[in-house]
Every structure is written in structure tokens, then in C-alpha cells.
Amino acid sequence: MRERPLITGFYQDDDGDWVVTLSCGHTQHVRHRPPFMQRPWVVSEAGRQAQLGQPFECGWCRQARAR
């Protein structure tokens, strides 16, 4: 199993949704929209800061490995 990339930063897209930048070079939207997405840490600056450096499953890398 490969190691998951780390969260290296955040920014907001044109719609105001948060996007993580990952150490693998990819980006991914992160939303807290219960019950479908449970990411309460994304709604506060402190929550996002606490996630910096944490592993995050990259959907783009996962798709590439599946091929």
C-alpha cells in the first residue's frame, strides 16, 4: 500500500468551496455537507490549520493506481 499524500495548503475556489493542495501535486475539493461528507474541520480556520501535514486520500492518484 502506498502512503497517502499530505495536505500542504488550502484555497477557496470561485464558488467559495475549500480545496486542499496535496504533496502529490493534485488538488481536491473538501466539503462538510452531512450526511454525505463529514469533514467538520474544513469550516474553521483552526480546523484547516490543524490538518496541514496530515495524510489525505487523493482520488486522482487512486484512479491512476487502478489502471
C-alpha positions in Angstrom: 0.0 0.0 0.0 1.3 3.4 -0.9 1.5 6.3 1.5 -1.2 8.9 1.2 -0.1 12.4 0.2 0.0 15.1 2.8 -2.1 18.3 2.9 0.1 21.2 2.1 -2.4 24.0 1.8 -5.9 25.3 1.2 -7.6 27.8 -1.0 -11.2 28.7 -1.9 -12.5 28.3 -5.4 -14.7 30.8 -7.3 -17.8 29.4 -5.6 -16.3 29.7 -2.1 -15.7 25.9 -1.6 -12.5 24.8 0.0 -9.8 22.9 -2.0 -6.8 21.1 -0.5 -3.4 21.1 -2.2 -1.6 17.9 -1.7 2.1 16.9 -1.7 1.5 14.7 -4.8 0.7 17.9 -6.8 -3.0 17.3 -7.1 -5.9 19.3 -5.6 -9.2 18.1 -4.3 -12.4 19.8 -3.0 -13.2 19.3 0.6 -16.7 20.0 1.9 -18.6 19.4 5.1 -22.1 18.5 3.9 -23.6 16.0 6.2 -24.7 13.3 5.9 -22.8 12.7 2.7 -19.4 14.4 3.6 -18.3 14.5 7.2 -15.4 17.0 7.3 -16.3 19.5 10.1 -12.7 20.6 10.3 -13.0 22.4 6.9 -15.4 25.1 8.2 -13.0 26.9 10.5 -9.5 28.3 10.0 -8.3 26.5 13.1 -9.7 23.2 11.8 -8.0 23.6 8.4 -4.7 24.6 10.0 -4.8 21.5 12.2 -5.0 19.4 9.0 -1.8 20.8 7.4 0.7 18.0 7.1 -1.9 15.3 7.6 -2.3 12.4 5.2 -5.3 12.7 2.7 -6.6 10.1 0.2 -6.0 11.5 -3.3 -8.7 10.4 -5.7 -6.6 11.3 -8.7 -3.7 9.1 -7.5 -6.1 6.3 -6.6 -7.6 6.3 -10.1 -4.1 6.2 -11.6 -3.1 3.2 -9.5 -6.3 1.4 -10.5 -5.3 1.4 -14.2 
